[in-house]
Amino acid sequence: MDSPPTTASHSPAEPLVASPVESLSFRSRWSRLTTAAPRIALVAIAAMIAYLLASLITSSSSPFFAPIAAVVVMGATTGVHTKRAVQLALGVALGILVADLTVSLIGTGAWQLAIIVFIGMCAVVFAGGDELAVRQAASAAILISVLAVPGDPQGTARFVDALIGSGVALIFNLILFPIHPGRVAARAVVPAFARLANVLDGTAMALESRDLGLMDRAIREAIELEDHVEEMRSAVAASGETASLAVARRDHRSAVGRYSTAMIQVSRAQRNCVGLTRGARRALDIGDSIPPDVIEGLRSLADASRQIGSSLGDRGRRYHARSAAVEAAAVTTAGLELTRNLSVSMIVGQSRLIAKDLMLASGMKGSDAREDIRAAADPSEVHPHSPAS
């Protein structure tokens, strides 16, 4: 089943709240609240269950570190790799354990507080915790050092509380109530197509105006595209783990697989875009003529990139987006009939590679994409493929 349409975002995870409240009307605030309320309810329920379990297991009358850990870990592990989520959860519990043990050795006081916070934060950093986990470890260390009573008979009960709360959060986030894996993957992958399209539009504008400044900007933006590759890869991998682990999300595995394919191909398209912009810069440097068809083809390719990105969840729209990529390749190739200098040949070649990458990103077979690209150069050679491709 195809995943529902999503809005583009640079964050791979699904945020609890997004917009700053200063800019929202009452209606927007209410909409914001109703959107976040289900997730907030899950966090509250996880805190309650963590508290009850810790009360039963540790026989503590006030196991406040269990609900605290549940809330923190649920926020820190949303949409991340399973291994990373476990590291973060253990990091929070480890910070509490280190603080507890340090208090038992050096007691409490002003200088002890500084040492306890320092050691607790260092332990979480060493364990692989992120900034949120490190800050929580510091908060826990402060609570323990200020509230702890020397010779406290509970010993490491607070560590057990934290483990219970972290465990409840992981079960909620990874197995019972994970966020939609298709949305996580889409939020990471879809913006890449829009960024690629912006570079192609910028390249076309620079060639049309023969503006070196605009071309240099396009080259920089093309190179910067590669900065997002690891973010995409991490988000898609985390989505795949969620679709495999979560009982309620296993039917989304095919959608996540589609985004995984798209991620690989759009990454290749980004690398080819770097070659395209550098070839275009060379054309401007040596004064080569660039036919209008080539410039128009780049704009068509940009439009095809946007269409591919927005159609990954819709099979019918994917076919039309592929057709747009083929048409873009045909338009740029037509420029060779007017000018066959080296610069134009390089730009057309890179454009056709990008068109092929986009078609593969939509799920098309490599052999079919190559045939359709050849058909763009010579319509009498082969026939484009049907929507069943």
Secondary structure per residue as TSV (DSSP state, phi and psi in degrees):
chain	resnum	aa	ss	phi	psi
A	1	M	-	360.0	135.2
A	2	D	-	-73.9	144.2
A	3	S	-	-76.2	154.6
A	4	P	-	-69.8	159.7
A	5	P	-	-60.2	148.8
A	6	T	-	-134.1	160.3
A	7	T	-	-92.5	149.7
A	8	A	-	-74.8	143.4
A	9	S	-	-156.5	151.2
A	10	H	S	-85.9	-10.9
A	11	S	-	-89.9	129.8
A	12	P	S	-73.5	-22.5
A	13	A	S	-93.6	166.0
A	14	E	-	-94.7	107.5
A	15	P	-	-69.5	150.0
A	16	L	S	-68.5	-47.1
A	17	V	-	-136.7	156.4
A	18	A	-	-125.9	-61.7
A	19	S	S	-74.7	147.0
A	20	P	-	-68.0	135.5
A	21	V	G	-66.1	-22.4
A	22	E	G	-60.1	-29.0
A	23	S	G	-98.8	9.8
A	24	L	-	-106.4	142.0
A	25	S	-	-80.2	174.2
A	26	F	H	-61.6	-41.9
A	27	R	H	-62.7	-41.2
A	28	S	H	-66.5	-38.3
A	29	R	H	-63.7	-41.6
A	30	W	H	-65.7	-42.8
A	31	S	H	-62.1	-41.0
A	32	R	H	-61.2	-41.6
A	33	L	H	-67.8	-45.7
A	34	T	H	-65.3	-30.5
A	35	T	H	-69.2	-40.8
A	36	A	H	-83.6	-19.6
A	37	A	H	-56.5	-44.2
A	38	P	H	-59.1	-42.1
A	39	R	H	-69.1	-38.3
A	40	I	H	-61.7	-40.1
A	41	A	H	-62.1	-40.5
A	42	L	H	-62.7	-41.5
A	43	V	H	-61.9	-43.0
A	44	A	H	-64.1	-41.4
A	45	I	H	-66.6	-40.8
A	46	A	H	-61.5	-40.9
A	47	A	H	-62.6	-41.6
A	48	M	H	-64.0	-47.0
A	49	I	H	-63.5	-40.3
A	50	A	H	-61.4	-41.9
A	51	Y	H	-62.8	-46.3
A	52	L	H	-65.1	-43.6
A	53	L	H	-63.6	-43.9
A	54	A	H	-64.1	-36.2
A	55	S	H	-62.8	-38.4
A	56	L	H	-75.3	-42.4
A	57	I	H	-77.3	-43.2
A	58	T	H	-97.5	-7.2
A	59	S	-	58.1	29.1
A	60	S	-	-89.2	140.9
A	61	S	S	-78.6	-21.2
A	62	S	-	-144.3	73.7
A	63	P	-	-80.6	66.6
A	64	F	T	-71.1	-19.0
A	65	F	H	-73.8	-20.8
A	66	A	H	-67.2	-53.5
A	67	P	H	-66.3	-32.7
A	68	I	H	-62.2	-47.5
A	69	A	H	-62.7	-39.1
A	70	A	H	-61.2	-44.7
A	71	V	H	-66.3	-46.0
A	72	V	H	-64.9	-46.4
A	73	V	H	-68.3	-35.9
A	74	M	H	-62.3	-37.5
A	75	G	H	-73.5	-35.9
A	76	A	H	-81.7	-20.5
A	77	T	T	-110.1	13.6
A	78	T	T	-72.7	119.5
A	79	G	T	74.3	22.4
A	80	V	S	-112.7	168.9
A	81	H	-	-57.1	149.1
A	82	T	H	-58.6	-45.5
A	83	K	H	-61.0	-42.0
A	84	R	H	-65.5	-40.2
A	85	A	H	-62.3	-42.7
A	86	V	H	-64.4	-40.5
A	87	Q	H	-60.2	-43.5
A	88	L	H	-65.2	-42.6
A	89	A	H	-63.5	-45.5
A	90	L	H	-66.1	-32.1
A	91	G	H	-62.4	-42.3
A	92	V	H	-63.0	-46.8
A	93	A	H	-65.5	-37.8
A	94	L	H	-63.5	-40.3
A	95	G	H	-59.3	-39.2
A	96	I	H	-68.5	-42.0
A	97	L	H	-62.6	-46.1
A	98	V	H	-61.7	-41.7
A	99	A	H	-63.5	-42.7
A	100	D	H	-60.2	-47.9
A	101	L	H	-66.2	-37.8
A	102	T	H	-66.3	-40.0
A	103	V	H	-61.0	-40.4
A	104	S	H	-66.1	-22.9
A	105	L	H	-90.8	-42.2
A	106	I	H	-115.6	-4.8
A	107	G	-	79.6	-162.0
A	108	T	-	-121.5	161.0
A	109	G	S	150.1	-178.9
A	110	A	H	-66.7	-52.0
A	111	W	H	-70.7	-31.6
A	112	Q	H	-64.9	-36.4
A	113	L	H	-57.8	-46.1
A	114	A	H	-61.4	-43.0
A	115	I	H	-66.5	-42.2
A	116	I	H	-63.8	-44.9
A	117	V	H	-63.4	-43.5
A	118	F	H	-61.1	-49.7
A	119	I	H	-66.0	-41.1
A	120	G	H	-62.4	-43.8
A	121	M	H	-67.5	-40.3
A	122	C	H	-62.0	-39.7
A	123	A	H	-63.2	-39.7
A	124	V	H	-71.8	-38.2
A	125	V	H	-61.2	-44.5
A	126	F	H	-62.7	-33.9
A	127	A	H	-78.1	-7.9
A	128	G	T	100.5	11.0
A	129	G	-	-69.2	150.9
A	130	D	-	-86.8	-172.1
A	131	E	H	-62.0	-39.9
A	132	L	H	-63.8	-44.4
A	133	A	H	-64.0	-38.1
A	134	V	H	-66.1	-42.6
A	135	R	H	-64.2	-40.3
A	136	Q	H	-65.0	-38.1
A	137	A	H	-61.4	-40.1
A	138	A	H	-63.8	-42.6
A	139	S	H	-63.2	-43.0
A	140	A	H	-63.4	-40.8
A	141	A	H	-61.8	-40.0
A	142	I	H	-65.0	-45.2
A	143	L	H	-59.8	-45.0
A	144	I	H	-65.3	-45.0
A	145	S	H	-70.1	-29.1
A	146	V	H	-85.2	-39.4
A	147	L	H	-93.0	-16.2
A	148	A	-	-66.1	145.4
A	149	V	-	-109.0	125.9
A	150	P	T	-52.3	135.2
A	151	G	T	76.2	18.7
A	152	D	-	-52.7	119.3
A	153	P	T	-66.5	-16.6
A	154	Q	T	-69.3	-22.2
A	155	G	T	57.1	-116.4
A	156	T	T	-96.3	23.4
A	157	A	H	-60.0	-33.0
A	158	R	H	-66.5	-33.5
A	159	F	H	-63.6	-42.6
A	160	V	H	-64.0	-40.9
A	161	D	H	-56.2	-45.8
A	162	A	H	-65.0	-39.6
A	163	L	H	-62.3	-41.7
A	164	I	H	-63.5	-48.0
A	165	G	H	-62.1	-41.5
A	166	S	H	-65.3	-40.3
A	167	G	H	-63.5	-42.7
A	168	V	H	-60.6	-43.4
A	169	A	H	-62.2	-42.3
A	170	L	H	-65.1	-40.9
A	171	I	I	-63.7	-41.9
A	172	F	I	-63.5	-49.0
A	173	N	I	-74.0	-37.8
A	174	L	I	-97.8	-25.7
A	175	I	I	-119.5	-52.8
A	176	L	I	-84.8	-48.5
A	177	F	S	-132.6	55.0
A	178	P	-	-72.1	157.5
A	179	I	-	-71.4	161.7
A	180	H	-	-61.2	114.5
A	181	P	H	-64.0	-33.4
A	182	G	H	-64.1	-38.1
A	183	R	H	-68.3	-40.0
A	184	V	H	-60.6	-46.3
A	185	A	H	-64.8	-42.0
A	186	A	H	-63.9	-40.0
A	187	R	H	-64.6	-24.1
A	188	A	H	-89.9	-37.3
A	189	V	H	-89.2	-45.9
A	190	V	H	-57.0	-43.1
A	191	P	H	-59.8	-24.6
A	192	A	H	-63.5	-36.3
A	193	F	H	-67.7	-38.3
A	194	A	H	-67.3	-40.1
A	195	R	H	-65.3	-40.1
A	196	L	H	-61.5	-43.1
A	197	A	H	-62.0	-39.0
A	198	N	H	-63.0	-38.8
A	199	V	H	-66.6	-42.0
A	200	L	H	-64.0	-41.7
A	201	D	H	-62.5	-42.4
A	202	G	H	-64.5	-37.0
A	203	T	H	-65.7	-43.6
A	204	A	H	-61.5	-42.3
A	205	M	H	-65.0	-41.3
A	206	A	H	-66.2	-40.2
A	207	L	H	-67.4	-39.1
A	208	E	H	-66.3	-41.4
A	209	S	H	-91.7	-6.9
A	210	R	T	52.0	47.6
A	211	D	-	-102.8	111.9
A	212	L	H	-66.8	-33.7
A	213	G	H	-63.2	-45.7
A	214	L	H	-63.1	-37.1
A	215	M	H	-68.0	-41.3
A	216	D	H	-62.0	-37.4
A	217	R	H	-64.6	-41.3
A	218	A	H	-62.5	-39.5
A	219	I	H	-63.2	-45.2
A	220	R	H	-60.8	-43.9
A	221	E	H	-65.9	-35.7
A	222	A	H	-65.3	-42.0
A	223	I	H	-66.3	-38.2
A	224	E	H	-67.9	-19.8
A	225	L	G	-56.7	-34.1
A	226	E	G	-68.5	-17.5
A	227	D	G	-67.0	-22.1
A	228	H	G	-93.2	-4.2
A	229	V	H	-63.7	-46.6
A	230	E	H	-65.4	-37.1
A	231	E	H	-61.9	-43.6
A	232	M	H	-62.3	-46.8
A	233	R	H	-61.3	-42.2
A	234	S	H	-65.5	-44.0
A	235	A	H	-65.9	-42.0
A	236	V	H	-66.9	-39.5
A	237	A	H	-63.9	-42.0
A	238	A	H	-64.1	-37.3
A	239	S	H	-64.6	-40.5
A	240	G	H	-62.9	-40.3
A	241	E	H	-64.7	-41.5
A	242	T	H	-62.5	-44.7
A	243	A	H	-64.0	-27.7
A	244	S	H	-84.1	-38.3
A	245	L	H	-82.0	-42.3
A	246	A	-	-75.6	126.8
A	247	V	G	-61.4	-39.8
A	248	A	G	-83.3	-3.1
A	249	R	G	-119.1	7.2
A	250	R	G	-68.7	-22.0
A	251	D	G	-75.0	-3.6
A	252	H	G	-95.4	5.3
A	253	R	H	-63.3	-36.6
A	254	S	H	-66.7	-39.3
A	255	A	H	-64.5	-43.0
A	256	V	H	-63.4	-39.1
A	257	G	H	-61.7	-36.3
A	258	R	H	-65.8	-41.7
A	259	Y	H	-68.3	-31.6
A	260	S	H	-63.6	-44.4
A	261	T	H	-62.1	-44.2
A	262	A	H	-61.9	-38.5
A	263	M	H	-61.6	-43.8
A	264	I	H	-62.6	-44.6
A	265	Q	H	-74.0	-38.2
A	266	V	H	-69.2	-28.1
A	267	S	H	-65.1	-41.1
A	268	R	H	-66.5	-39.9
A	269	A	H	-61.4	-37.0
A	270	Q	H	-64.0	-42.3
A	271	R	H	-65.0	-40.8
A	272	N	H	-65.7	-28.9
A	273	C	H	-67.8	-33.6
A	274	V	H	-62.0	-44.7
A	275	G	H	-63.0	-37.1
A	276	L	H	-63.1	-48.3
A	277	T	H	-66.0	-36.6
A	278	R	H	-69.2	-36.4
A	279	G	H	-65.6	-38.0
A	280	A	H	-67.1	-37.1
A	281	R	H	-63.5	-40.0
A	282	R	H	-61.7	-40.0
A	283	A	H	-59.9	-41.6
A	284	L	H	-70.6	-37.7
A	285	D	H	-61.6	-42.5
A	286	I	H	-97.4	1.8
A	287	G	T	77.0	23.5
A	288	D	-	-68.5	145.8
A	289	S	-	-79.8	136.4
A	290	I	-	-116.8	115.7
A	291	P	-	-61.1	147.7
A	292	P	H	-57.3	-32.4
A	293	D	H	-61.0	-37.9
A	294	V	H	-65.7	-42.9
A	295	I	H	-64.9	-43.0
A	296	E	H	-65.5	-36.2
A	297	G	H	-63.5	-37.2
A	298	L	H	-64.1	-39.3
A	299	R	H	-66.7	-38.7
A	300	S	H	-65.5	-36.3
A	301	L	H	-66.6	-37.7
A	302	A	H	-61.9	-43.8
A	303	D	H	-63.8	-39.7
A	304	A	H	-62.8	-38.2
A	305	S	H	-62.3	-44.1
A	306	R	H	-63.4	-40.9
A	307	Q	H	-64.6	-42.8
A	308	I	H	-60.6	-46.9
A	309	G	H	-60.8	-39.8
A	310	S	H	-84.1	-6.6
A	311	S	T	-109.9	7.2
A	312	L	T	-62.3	-23.3
A	313	G	T	-96.7	9.3
A	314	D	-	-139.0	111.7
A	315	R	H	-61.8	-43.6
A	316	G	H	-62.0	-44.2
A	317	R	H	-68.1	-30.4
A	318	R	H	-62.6	-38.5
A	319	Y	H	-63.6	-44.9
A	320	H	H	-65.3	-34.3
A	321	A	H	-67.7	-38.0
A	322	R	H	-61.7	-42.0
A	323	S	H	-60.4	-36.9
A	324	A	H	-65.0	-37.6
A	325	A	H	-66.8	-41.1
A	326	V	H	-63.1	-43.6
A	327	E	H	-62.6	-38.7
A	328	A	H	-63.4	-41.4
A	329	A	H	-63.4	-38.2
A	330	A	H	-65.2	-41.8
A	331	V	H	-65.6	-46.1
A	332	T	H	-65.3	-38.9
A	333	T	H	-63.4	-33.3
A	334	A	H	-60.7	-24.5
A	335	G	G	-64.6	-23.3
A	336	L	G	-67.9	-21.5
A	337	E	G	-69.8	-23.1
A	338	L	T	-96.4	-41.0
A	339	T	-	-141.4	128.5
A	340	R	-	-120.0	35.9
A	341	N	-	-72.8	168.0
A	342	L	H	-61.3	-38.5
A	343	S	H	-63.3	-46.2
A	344	V	H	-64.7	-42.1
A	345	S	H	-60.3	-39.7
A	346	M	H	-66.9	-44.8
A	347	I	H	-63.6	-44.3
A	348	V	H	-63.8	-42.0
A	349	G	H	-61.7	-44.8
A	350	Q	H	-66.9	-36.5
A	351	S	H	-63.2	-40.2
A	352	R	H	-68.8	-35.2
A	353	L	H	-64.1	-42.2
A	354	I	H	-65.3	-41.2
A	355	A	H	-59.6	-42.3
A	356	K	H	-64.4	-42.8
A	357	D	H	-58.1	-42.1
A	358	L	H	-65.5	-40.2
A	359	M	H	-65.3	-40.9
A	360	L	H	-66.2	-34.4
A	361	A	H	-63.4	-28.1
A	362	S	T	-80.2	-2.1
A	363	G	T	101.6	6.6
A	364	M	-	-76.1	148.5
A	365	K	-	-70.1	148.5
A	366	G	H	-61.3	-42.9
A	367	S	H	-65.3	-38.3
A	368	D	H	-67.2	-40.5
A	369	A	H	-63.6	-42.3
A	370	R	H	-62.2	-41.0
A	371	E	H	-64.5	-41.0
A	372	D	H	-68.4	-34.0
A	373	I	H	-68.1	-39.8
A	374	R	H	-63.7	-37.2
A	375	A	H	-63.2	-30.3
A	376	A	H	-66.4	-33.3
A	377	A	H	-79.8	-34.9
A	378	D	-	-142.4	93.8
A	379	P	T	-57.3	-21.9
A	380	S	T	-83.9	-8.1
A	381	E	T	-78.2	-51.5
A	382	V	-	-143.2	169.0
A	383	H	-	-110.1	136.8
A	384	P	-	-59.0	156.5
A	385	H	-	-84.1	157.3
A	386	S	-	-77.5	170.8
A	387	P	T	-59.7	-16.1
A	388	A	T	-73.6	-8.5
A	389	S	-	-61.8	360.0
